[in-house]
Amino acid sequence: MVIGEQEMQKLVGTAFPGGEYTVEPWEHKLMCDVMLTPEPPGGLAHPIYAYQATRAGMGLSIDEFFALVHADPDDGGMFGEHQSELHTPIKVGETYVVSGRITGTRRKEGRKAGLFDMVDFELELRGAEGDLVAVSWNSWVFPRKN
Amino acid sequence: MNVNVGDAIPDWEVKDVSAEKMKIFSALIRDPNPIHIDAAAAQALGLGQREINQGPISMGYLINMLGDWTGDVNCVRRLKIRFMANVEAGDDVVASGTIMGINDGQDELLADCEVWLDVRGGVRAMSGTATVAIPR
């Protein structure tokens, strides 16, 4: 049975556990390899970490996030939109603090996609001193199968 | 660096998007979504014939394009992307962009750009905007 639209809207405002995230050098090296680009010089991380560091540090695994929004990974949830702002470069080896919350849910029906929910969430990445390093806003699409 | 409104950003291409890279990415971020690691799962959901490239990897291609253009991948100040269609394993894709505006700020010269990623011979996979710092 498909989760009700009102139940989904109750999720708006839900704060994620948050936590710390360290840009591990080995992981950064592999991430750059996956994106087919050399590591940036000077110990700086690739800007994709405005997404990666915030998502990975939000305090929920992808599996747990799917469960929070009443979705099954086997139904093929995926990215809808992304926005990020980088205030200072992210550094390899640094540990950051992540916080965030669900900011919106939207139920839609597409001719091809069928019924789906879009879940919007924002995440902040801060340095050890509380300085704002990056913000990301994301919308993920969750198909709703009957 | 001389930049003007309307200038095209040099394309950044990927030939034969790799399913193996998708598997590495799934492992790195502990993503259980089968559409990235199993072509049959993507087919069963009607999403494509082969493994579906993760959105952040494709977004990375756009950032790489901006980095190759300016000489510094950490030139990106803002990025706003809409995911419009899937990139599948084996696709050839090309990241492109155009300068829409130039702002000489107090601290740095900024270019507002339209950016997009197309599948060769196919659909537009993503489009959006980026603000990047330009070397003076």
Chai-1 contact restraints between the chains, C-beta under 6 A:
chainA,res_idxA,chainB,res_idxB,connection_type,confidence,min_distance_angstrom,max_distance_angstrom,comment,restraint_id
A,L30,B,L28,contact,1.0,0.0,6.0,A-B,restraint_1
A,V34,B,K21,contact,1.0,0.0,6.0,A-B,restraint_2
A,V34,B,I24,contact,1.0,0.0,6.0,A-B,restraint_3
A,V34,B,F25,contact,1.0,0.0,6.0,A-B,restraint_4
A,V34,B,I57,contact,1.0,0.0,6.0,A-B,restraint_5
A,M35,B,I57,contact,1.0,0.0,6.0,A-B,restraint_6
A,M35,B,G60,contact,1.0,0.0,6.0,A-B,restraint_7
A,T37,B,N64,contact,1.0,0.0,6.0,A-B,restraint_8
A,P40,B,V73,contact,1.0,0.0,6.0,A-B,restraint_9
A,P40,B,N74,contact,1.0,0.0,6.0,A-B,restraint_10
A,L44,B,N74,contact,1.0,0.0,6.0,A-B,restraint_11
A,P47,B,I63,contact,1.0,0.0,6.0,A-B,restraint_12
A,P47,B,V76,contact,1.0,0.0,6.0,A-B,restraint_13
A,I48,B,P56,contact,1.0,0.0,6.0,A-B,restraint_14
A,I48,B,G60,contact,1.0,0.0,6.0,A-B,restraint_15
A,Y51,B,P56,contact,1.0,0.0,6.0,A-B,restraint_16
A,S61,B,R30,contact,1.0,0.0,6.0,A-B,restraint_17
A,I62,B,D31,contact,1.0,0.0,6.0,A-B,restraint_18
A,D63,B,P32,contact,1.0,0.0,6.0,A-B,restraint_19
A,P73,B,P32,contact,1.0,0.0,6.0,A-B,restraint_20
A,P73,B,N33,contact,1.0,0.0,6.0,A-B,restraint_21
A,G76,B,I35,contact,1.0,0.0,6.0,A-B,restraint_22
A,G76,B,L45,contact,1.0,0.0,6.0,A-B,restraint_23
A,F79,B,G55,contact,1.0,0.0,6.0,A-B,restraint_24
A,F79,B,F83,contact,1.0,0.0,6.0,A-B,restraint_25
A,G80,B,F83,contact,1.0,0.0,6.0,A-B,restraint_26
A,E81,B,R82,contact,1.0,0.0,6.0,A-B,restraint_27
A,H82,B,I81,contact,1.0,0.0,6.0,A-B,restraint_28
A,Q83,B,K80,contact,1.0,0.0,6.0,A-B,restraint_29
A,S84,B,L79,contact,1.0,0.0,6.0,A-B,restraint_30
A,E85,B,R78,contact,1.0,0.0,6.0,A-B,restraint_31
A,L86,B,R77,contact,1.0,0.0,6.0,A-B,restraint_32
A,P89,B,N74,contact,1.0,0.0,6.0,A-B,restraint_33
